[in-house]
Amino acid sequence: MTMDARRFVAGRRRPVPSGAGVLVEMVPPADRGLPLMVTATVAGVDLRGWAADHRTDLEQWLHRHGAVLFRGFGPPSVPDFEAFFASLYPDLVAEHERSSPRSHVAGNVFTSTDHPADQRIYVHNEMSYSSTWPARLAFHCVAAPETGGQTPLADVREVYRLIDPAIRDRLVRRGVCYVRNYGDRFGLPWQTSFQTDDRARLEEYARQAGLTVVWRPDGGLRTRRTGPVTARHPVTGDVVWFNHATFFHVSTLEPTIRDGLLAELPEADLPTNSYYADGDPIEPEVLDHLRAAYERATVSFPWQAGDILLVDNMLVAHGRAPFTGARKVVVAMAQPVAEAETRA
């Protein structure tokens, strides 16, 4: 059965027949078009089988809304979650150039982040600082938090539209440079980020990924990479705001963390920072404007145990709100995309 995602309008639920009867119901998003919620109407629905039968519809919904939330299908195990995701996207990918602490859970599944619970993670498109990134993300809520802990979502098509054209055109013209420092005191060690302790292997990866490598006298590593701030979605053709310029910039950090780092380190040695591609600083008012655009495009929903969220990583940015309680959200990634395939 094929259904046109355009039929789902705000405030109007749609049952989806499947074989013997109606097994799921679509709950259209009421806030900025995402996420579309798919809920089980009866107990015991096999999400993996249902999704396989509706793969074309699911892709259409992802391309329209950017994120689809599955709820009420029972509490799947982590292996069940991975099997569901792999049945849709067999080319699961491991993280590279890691920028946030994570723990391996099982197979190709990791904790979404091990960042301290009292700190937020700003919205971002996964690995948009790299030359390759996953087109698909899947999050699974193993344990819901007591308070907070939402995964904010922002449609980066909307972010693109919200940015003042003069600022947008300037950034498009000038591009962005990402500077990262790896060490034991702040940020991640390079061995953790690149998943190797072999310098020659890292340097070969860097050459292919367009990274400039500088080895520091203390054994630490500094990398630089320049790239675009926009991309064109390889399927929908949408031009999207797709970069880490705001996320990596020191001014986006929580004030206490930012001030603590700047008290300890010169700007050149910060774990991450962003500049124009020629090395000039990005103006504070530009960064304030970009953060305001992200904030205006951001929506949130409360996690429930058992939830699975599929995200088109090129259409929707994600983050994490501070939380209390034993929140556990795991993630898997699939469908690698190269920058060369997405030039706007």
ZIFEN-V181394 format. One line per field, one symbol per residue. phi: phi as a letter, one per 30 degrees, with the letter a starting at -180 (. if undefined). burial: b if it has 16 or more other ideal C-beta (glycine too) atoms within 10 Angstrom, else e. A space follows every 10 residues. Layout:
# ZIFEN-V181394
phi=???
burial=???
This chain:
# ZIFEN-V181394
phi=.cbdedddce ibdbdcdaid ldcbbccddc bhiaddcccd cbdidddddd dddbeddddd ddddcjabcc bicjdddddd ddddddddbd ddbddbhecb dbbdcahccb ddacdeddcd cddaceiddc dbaddbbbcb ddbdddbiid cebbddddee dddeeddedd dddcibcccb ccaddbicdd dddchaccdd ddddddddci cccbddedjd bbbbbcadcb bcddcdiddb dbacedddde dddeeddedd dddcbdedcd ebabbdddjd dddedddddd ddddddcdbb bddbejebcc bddccbdbba deabjcdbbc bbbahdbced dbdd
burial=eebebeebee eeeeebeeee eebbebbbbe eebbbbbbeb eeeebebbeb bebbeebbbb bbebbbbbbb bbbeebebeb bbebbbebbe ebbebbbebb ebeebeebbb bbbeeeeeee bbbbbbbbbb bbbbbbbbbb bbebbeebbb bbbbbbbbbb ebbeeeebee bbebbbbbbb bbbeebbbeb eebbeeeeee ebeebbeebe beeeeeeeeb bbbbbbbbbb bbbeebebbb bbbbbbbbbb ebbeeeeeee beeebeeebb bbbbbbbeee ebeeebbebb bebbeebbbe bebeebbbbb bbbbbbbbbb bbbeeebbbb bbbbbbbebe ebee
